[in-house]
Amino acid sequence: MIGFGYDIHKLAHGRTLMLGGVGIPFEKGAVAHSDGDTLLHALCDALLGAAALGDIGKHFPDSADEFSGISSLELLRHVMVLLKTKNYSVVNVDATIVLERPKAAPYIPLMVQAIATVLHVTEDRVSIKATTNEGIGSVGAGDAVAAFAVAQIEKISD
């Protein structure tokens, strides 16, 4: 089974930029109810979608106080619990970060490590790429960060 996820967050001064569970030094960070980790939000949606379990907003509504400022790695851990209860395991994930600046590429190995750990897979099952939006739109203007993700899961025996 395959799922697809997408997320975008506005960037603002004085916030922390989290991507793939890694803090990235920058003067702007995502505006969000949680820590605003756009990559992990897209990945959560891809995994939930692959299992036909809805989306991140269904499981972690921004109206719920318990998710205020929560680490998106915790959200991903919860998604993995949901998958496990349905007897699914992760085969692989592939994601793309779209961010004008800062350059995300130097942080990708740390992101892969953090994600693989939570997904209980080897690092060669986690692919992350980074690109810019070539100066187009809010992402290209440096006012937002977006991410796309696909995930393949499989049923495991009981």
Order of alpha helices (4+ residues) and beta strands (2+ residues): beta-beta-beta-beta-alpha-alpha-alpha-beta-alpha-beta-alpha-beta
